[in-house]
């Protein structure tokens, strides 16, 4: 995809911020400048969640761009029935319909809502909303995932194109040498976020044509990391963990568990 095509996609997503949404993020130690679609901003503003992880990212295949926003382990005032009721009412107003409800594959309560709009599908998943124990007033928590899937005829975007169109997905602590290596790579997933701003991490998944191509990329990354003063601390199955010689941060993970995929993640602070 070209940068112009991605800019068009960004316009269609109606990404923006708002005073209420910015205050909510800042109050929970997240970046207050992160933009989001209107539905997501309105939903979180209505729930007033507290102590939550926050991740946004993009995943892509040859025919679909999937933008997503994830709020995990949030807390909210009210019983599970009240919180889910707020979500259902807001989604109904926005034209969503209930797609499924029940236990997911992990045995956790899950509600999925869908809205179809021409070549775009909106999915909102509510998972694991449970009552907190030991609180004087009713409180509960769970996980929210909002996905916007857009049909596209273009090839996967590169890291450079994506970060130019969506600069808030960039990791300031990513060494320039590694960013230069990744810039021209097409990817299947790119995300940024975490517990709060200081502890955000940045992940990138790159598909390779063959296992040999993936092994070659891993070897190139290993050499670049060595040049930057990183050393492999240990190997956990197919995951190599690197850190600087005299420090425990940043930590870098290279995952080769899928033989034709290279997964990179950097955790700037630990």
Secondary structure, 3 states (H helix, E strand, C coil): CCHHHHHHHHHHHCCECCHHHHHHHHHCCCCCCCCECHHHHHHHHHHCCECCEEEEEEEECCCEEEEEEEEEEEEEECCHHHHHHHHHHHHHHCCCEEEEEEECCCCCEEEEEEEEECCEEEEEEEEEEEECCCCCCCEEEEEEEEEEEEECCCCCCEHHHHHHHCHHHCCCCCCHHHHHHHCCCECCEEEEEECCHHHEEEEEEEECCCHHHHHHHHHHHHHHHHHCCEEEEEEECCEEEEEECCCCCCEEEEECCCCCEEEEEEECCC
